Amino acid sequence: MIRTSRRRFLRGLGGASLALPWMPSIAIAAQADHVPMRMAHFYVPIGVVRRGFFPGEANDVIPKGNLGNVMKSLGKQSPFASDEPLVQLTPTLEPLESLKHKVNLITGMDRTFQQGTDVHAQCASCYLSSAVPYTVQGTAWPLDRTLDHLVADVIGTETPFATLEFSCNSHRDNKESIYFDNISWYGTGHLAPSIRDPRKMYHRLFSTQEIDRYRDITDLVLEDARDLKMHLGYEDRHKFAEYFDSIRTIETQMDRLEQMKSQLSRVQLDEPPEAYLPRGEYIRLMGDLMVVALQTGLTNVATFMVGPERWDTPFKFESLFDEPRSHHQMSHNQTKMIDDLLKVDRFHVEQYVYLMEKMDSIEQADGSTLLDNTLFTYGSGLGDGSTHQYNDLPIVVAGGGDRVASGRHINMSEGTPLANLWLTQARLLGVPMQRFADSTGMIDGLMAERL
Amino acid sequence: MRNPPLRCTDFAMFCALTVLLTTQAVSASESERTVPDPSAKPAGTLETVLQTHCVKCHSAGQNPEGDIALSEINARNVADDLDQLQSLIDVLDLEEMPPEDETQLPTETRRKLLAELKATLRGAVAHTRQYPRTPIRRMNRFQYNNAVVDLFDLNCTVFTLPERMLREHRGYFQPASGKMPDEVFVGSRPLGKSQMIEPRLAGVAAFPQDLRAEHGYDNQADHLSLSPLLMESFLKLGQSITESPDFVPANVGIWDSFFAAPMPESDLESIVRERLKSFLTRAFRRSVDQSQLDRYSQYVLQNLEEGVAFPVAMRAVAAATISSPRFLYLYDSADESSSVTPVDDYELASRLSFFLWGSIPDQILLEIAAKKRLHENDVLNEQFERMIRDRKLKRFCDSFPSQWLQLERIISSVPSPEEFPDFYFLKYRDSMHMMLEPLLLFETVLIENQPITQLIDSDFTYRSDLLEDAYGDLAIQHDRNGRGVQVIRFRRLPIEDRRGGGVITNAAVMTMTSGPERTQPITRGAWLAGVVFNNPPEPPPADVPALEEKPAEGEEHLTLRERLSMHRKRSDCKGCHEQIDPLGFALENFNPVGVWRDQYENGRDVDMAGTLFRKHRFENVIEFKDALLVEKDRFTEALAGHLLSFALARPLSAADRVALDEITAKVASDEYKIHTLLRQVVLSEPFQTKSFPQIASNPRP
């Protein structure tokens, strides 16, 4: 079960640092050893063009059309494990150059598709899932409490929000189901919905307005509850106490969040405009909100979808193309549109780097940076948008400071589950977990010391 | 149905274990059926029968079998525990006891004793008229969604629900026509492509699905409680619904009559009060009192005074309304004077609408309730007829049949891809099509008011081309092949080969009651006992070892029945297995994906013969269906029990059995028509009354 931990935040506030965004110099006095570890996931939908992203695949054949049933690489990857310094970056990854020493490129990570749904339907929704495929009863999705929540159960207990879910999906249509717009789940069939609207996210983080409206409503409905209770029999009255208890708990949460709001009011971040924002600006604004939430201690765990899975509606990529384009359709036409698709892939890496740079510029109480205290992972649930492969996924792990051995290209041996990476991250963050989903072990190359 | 004493095992574990249980070869004991012993005392009293036939195993003291002690029971105290009395009736009636290898009761003794015990039960129930109470409970997710849609008259859904298995395309569901089209276009929501995509309110997130109670339904009161987290969801939902970018005049039917700003210069206060009065009555399903109306009006007027725009203030009050416990909770108001009273007209309206429409009553029902006329027989009948012809009946079809048949189990069925490669196509499974067949049969029987015996042995079915192809030998029109994943065409086909047809021998049920590599006769038997006869077996002891999917070395030549019997060691398994095994083995001709087989892979013939209720011998599946049809009154009573339990959101008790008997008799006298069954459930005393026991609610030990 999710714990809305506004309550616990107060306990956390006592003495914890509340460095204000964009003003690293006024860090409030805090103990150096109390810098919390955070985790953030940057999810890229619909895979990447393999030739542009993966070292050694530059000359591989370009997938033709929609190869939905291939589900494996057309080219050949090394089936053997290797661990080398990350020297030469591929064209798609070039924007990482200045932060190369703080990242690891991880290749050879595989997932298992559970037969029974559309091939895109599990890409994002089950990317962080802790379920072993084919084990969850009553659903076609191998979906259970996701990594972000399992980690937040341990490192998110003192923050007002245990986790925050961002999605840069600015489509106005409801074309796709929830499985295409979310990577975060409290449990089987229990979505942790992402917020797409920067204004809505801003209000969630910094505004007391919503709280006041809840209070209005609770006053009204509590009166209903009191007089309903008069009409109930003895046993029903007993059970109905759950309603009062629930409202009371929520009110307490509201009070506590409100107290904290006054400190947050010092954050200098303008309320996002209602006006349409070009795609890049929109993504960066959502990203800024995520970084400020991590920085201020509103949360320690965030997931960030740079776009929704599939969703054929075209987006305007203002800086890239004159006309609106559909990322999904382009991925099925690589022979014709490979250059444009490469631009999209690189554009997404640029946004990731923008956020990394931002996090690396925020100094923590102990002199390290926010990035050094965050495991910030770039990844996609597909290895290629045409072959729809669930193996050989594009993954970059940034940050982690001296806990992580960085600046490497780690290739995992064939058939290594992506779950091994999630297990490794959980352990790096201090979560005492022995196994995650179908994991078979840890990624030792990522760890500065064996845990 | 048997009352479940001491049952605590979770159903999944039960399924897993039953499969592994083993049994004595039933066929062996068939020939040794005991004939009445001429020396037995004639027409024994309850005490003598119990002493002679029962207390050997069921004696107070240490470890009575099945934890049932009968040594102290006599004619005077047998009605003290109605549930135990009902269990006695059941085991005698179904000839479950004494076990097959014990001395049998003479037929005449059994008959007379049964009649006496039933009369005792009827007398006791007539005396107390005490039914279990349905506790107060919040709406489940399905009801909440429907209630919000109806309250605001939305032309889209609130959130997409995978629990609605059969997705309607192109509007085939027209109960007013009394006829199901010969060709329907449908989709499988949990397994089909893009079935979760439909017009809905943007920005609204569903709360988690409410799960089905064991041997019950997802509306069962004891399963529906509230937590702070869920309460927060409800508060958020209230706001996110009314503030969704899709919550606009074009989508909201009551926009003009509720949200739209009135003409300038109108008397705002009276307009607000008038609009709220009708809105709150519908939301709360009761007459609204003055103080409530004052409070809600005050809330709006205050907002207006502060300069909030009219539609915004109305949205806010609407958000509050659907967070109110009067909206969220279903309950009967207590009557201090006596313990059993008729429900009032408003409560009756709610019972009707939540039963047949999965939602709040409409304006018509509420208006009749306000006049206190709904309980009048002809009025009630007329409303029932109207409701059953309304398209909202689809909600009943979206919740009852799939849960009754436990069809959610097919979603997790994954037959071995090596052994059944044809089960998989593209990225999907054949189960996507399979699950729709029994649901379409149920909907057709309902829309066309056919006899419920069609559910056992139908003379038609609906199949897609892919399903026809998958059935192999059992296909009705051969050489069909199609691979729909999105909008699938199902055609009505006549059943001439009675091996197919009905809700039992269809591919969905056969597949979901099998393991990946082999059938699971015990699982199938338990499914049949629970679904068709509403008499689910007790879960097996937890310490029974597994039977492997693959035969052990040296056992490859055995049939499944022989393997199971070899693994059977324990005598305490026998009581149940004598009941469920004949049911399960009867279906052995259907392989793990529902395809017909005469032989097992090792070349041995399938041995499916058996005897139903120790009475009806069958040698093939058609004879088995005939045997089920001979027992159609038992099936009727079972289905009536399922419906009553669904309608009342609670498990049934012994007291309800009297009502079920009456319902069964009336349905039997009207050609087993399904409308008659539903109508009689509505007219039954448990449906029409509410109980407020003074002390403890359940007579259960």
Interface residues (C-beta under 8 A of the other chain):
Chain A: M1 I2 T4 G68 N69 F113 Q115 G116 T117 D118 V119 Y134 V136 Q137 G138 T139 A140 R172 N174 K175 E176 S177 I178 Y179 Y186 G187 G189 H190 L191 P193 D197 R213 Y214 D216 I217 T218 L220 V221 E223 D224 A225 D227 L228 H231 L232 G233 Y234 E235 D236 K239 F240 E242 Y243 D245 S246 I247 T249 I250 Q253
Chain B: A12 R133 P135 I136 R137 T160 P162 P190 L191 K193 S194 M196 I197 P199 R200 A202 G203 A205 A206 F207 P208 Q209 S225 L226 S227 P228 L229 L230 M231 E232 L235 G238 Q239 P245 D246 S291 Q292 R295 Y296 Y299 A316 A319 A320 S323 S324 P325 R326 Y329 Y331 S333 A334 E408 R409 I411 S412 V414 P417 Y424 L426 K427 Y428 R429 S431 M432 F692 S697
